[in-house]
Amino acid sequence: MEDVQWYDRSELLSAVQLYEQNKEETMQSLQQRSMESLGFWIPPPVAVAHHLIRQWVLHGEPFFPSGNTLPKL
């Protein structure tokens, strides 16, 4: 994890919207556009990290809202 960086919600929202509005583009093309316009890219929708970022950006909550936990095995 040598390239970890921090972004605020508005910056990440721009990246999420880029993916949402251009679903027909290839991941390589989306990542290149994101780098050119935002200076960074987020993991693609096939990655768990993308969904964690998207959940926080769009809903302002953690993936498991308070009180909700994984079921006990």
C-alpha positions in Angstrom: 0.0 0.0 0.0 2.6 2.5 -1.0 0.3 4.7 -3.0 -2.5 5.3 -0.5 -4.1 8.7 -0.7 -7.0 10.5 1.0 -9.8 12.2 -0.9 -12.9 14.0 0.3 -16.4 13.0 -0.5 -16.9 15.5 -3.4 -13.7 14.3 -5.1 -14.8 10.7 -4.9 -18.3 11.6 -6.0 -16.9 12.9 -9.2 -15.1 9.6 -9.8 -18.2 7.5 -9.0 -20.3 9.6 -11.3 -17.8 9.2 -14.1 -18.2 5.4 -13.9 -22.0 5.6 -13.5 -22.5 7.9 -16.5 -20.1 6.0 -18.9 -20.9 2.3 -18.3 -20.4 1.5 -21.9 -16.7 2.5 -21.9 -13.9 0.1 -21.2 -12.3 0.2 -17.7 -9.0 1.3 -19.3 -10.8 4.2 -21.0 -12.6 5.2 -17.8 -9.5 5.1 -15.7 -7.6 7.2 -18.3 -10.4 9.7 -18.4 -10.5 9.8 -14.6 -6.7 10.4 -14.4 -7.0 13.2 -17.0 -9.9 15.0 -15.4 -9.5 14.2 -11.7 -5.9 13.2 -11.3 -6.8 9.8 -9.8 -9.1 6.8 -10.4 -11.0 4.5 -8.1 -11.2 0.7 -8.4 -13.6 -0.6 -11.1 -17.1 -1.9 -10.2 -15.8 -5.5 -10.1 -13.8 -4.6 -7.0 -15.2 -4.6 -3.5 -13.4 -1.3 -2.8 -15.5 0.4 -5.5 -18.7 -0.6 -3.8 -17.5 0.5 -0.4 -16.5 3.9 -1.8 -19.8 4.2 -3.7 -21.8 3.4 -0.6 -20.1 6.0 1.4 -20.1 8.7 -1.3 -23.8 8.3 -2.2 -25.3 7.5 1.2 -22.8 8.9 3.7 -22.8 5.7 5.7 -20.4 2.8 6.2 -21.2 -0.3 4.3 -22.7 -1.8 7.5 -24.7 1.1 9.1 -24.4 1.3 12.9 -26.1 -1.6 14.6 -25.8 -3.9 11.6 -23.1 -6.5 11.7 -22.2 -9.7 9.9 -24.2 -12.7 11.1 -22.4 -14.9 13.6 -21.3 -18.2 12.2 
